[in-house]
Amino acid sequence: MYNAYTESENQKGKAKVVAQMLMRKLFDEVKKQNLNMIIVGHKVNTEDSLWLNNQIEQYPSISYLDITVRDSDPKYTLEPFDNHPSYLANEIFAEKIGKVIEYYDNTGKVK
């Protein structure tokens, strides 16, 4: 949601405020243009997850797909991806995200 690789707690707080403001603007634009949106991510910080869930509840066309752990089917489990500093660019990670989205699309379980 925001880049927290800063040295001081004060900077992290500012980064969070800016990130949340940008997310709200993005959500408003999605709503204004009558689009659907799926946010793919993993829940690291409970406070951030609660904020995101509260925002998404206000936008019916936006869903959140949590890909932290899929215990029900190990094929879709992304752990341990924290070992990859650039995991977003990692081929294995990208392939698994594709499988997760395809799986949830086919079963209609995206929430």
Secondary structure in CASP SS format (residue, H / E / C, confidence):
PFRMAT SS
TARGET T0000
AUTHOR 0000-0000-0000
METHOD secondary structure of the structure
MODEL  1
M C 1.00
Y C 1.00
N C 1.00
A C 1.00
Y C 1.00
T C 1.00
E C 1.00
S C 1.00
E H 1.00
N H 1.00
Q H 1.00
K H 1.00
G H 1.00
K H 1.00
A H 1.00
K H 1.00
V H 1.00
V H 1.00
A H 1.00
Q H 1.00
M H 1.00
L H 1.00
M H 1.00
R H 1.00
K H 1.00
L H 1.00
F H 1.00
D H 1.00
E H 1.00
V H 1.00
K H 1.00
K H 1.00
Q C 1.00
N C 1.00
L C 1.00
N C 1.00
M E 1.00
I E 1.00
I E 1.00
V E 1.00
G E 1.00
H C 1.00
K C 1.00
V C 1.00
N C 1.00
T H 1.00
E H 1.00
D H 1.00
S H 1.00
L H 1.00
W H 1.00
L H 1.00
N H 1.00
N H 1.00
Q H 1.00
I H 1.00
E H 1.00
Q C 1.00
Y C 1.00
P C 1.00
S C 1.00
I E 1.00
S E 1.00
Y E 1.00
L E 1.00
D E 1.00
I C 1.00
T C 1.00
V C 1.00
R C 1.00
D C 1.00
S C 1.00
D C 1.00
P H 1.00
K H 1.00
Y H 1.00
T C 1.00
L C 1.00
E C 1.00
P C 1.00
F C 1.00
D C 1.00
N C 1.00
H C 1.00
P C 1.00
S C 1.00
Y H 1.00
L H 1.00
A H 1.00
N C 1.00
E H 1.00
I H 1.00
F H 1.00
A H 1.00
E H 1.00
K H 1.00
I H 1.00
G H 1.00
K H 1.00
V H 1.00
I H 1.00
E H 1.00
Y H 1.00
Y H 1.00
D H 1.00
N H 1.00
T H 1.00
G C 1.00
K C 1.00
V C 1.00
K C 1.00
END
